[in-house]
Amino acid sequence: HLGAGLQKLGDAEATVDVMSKQAAVEREALQRKQAEASQALNQITERMGQANERRKEAEELQVTLGEEEVKLNDRKGNIEDELKEVQPLIDAARKAVGSIRKDNLNEIRALRMPPPAIRDVLEGVLMLMGQGDTTWSMMRKFLGRSSVKEEIINFDARVVTPDIRNRVLD
């Protein structure tokens, strides 16, 4: 019996050694997995922080855009109000240009030199229309065009640069 008991104790000791070694291997694997999980959790936390920052930035941009939209709408309203005041003047000017007769233009062209008021007006018109040469001969040529009235009536003022506007005002 004693021999069989010692044998069983020896077998149990061998089994415990095998199980201890296996537990140590599994413990190391568990520690690696815990380290990986911890690293993954840190990455997730970092990315969530970045996402929150981006969300805050997006919210701030949205607020800024809302403020800019309000400003633009105010400006648009002001421009529309100004246009309501200016549009009748533009319409009257177009009507006045449309009512100029060809013989009136020919009469001006026939002048040896125009009166200062006519010269100033024609010089401003030529500059606004992008013509750099504002000599009397160029003014005569301009007035001689068959489409001169249509060019003036259909002129797009958006092409006038601040530089051109300043030169005309001078």
Disulfide bonds with the S-S distance in Angstrom:
none
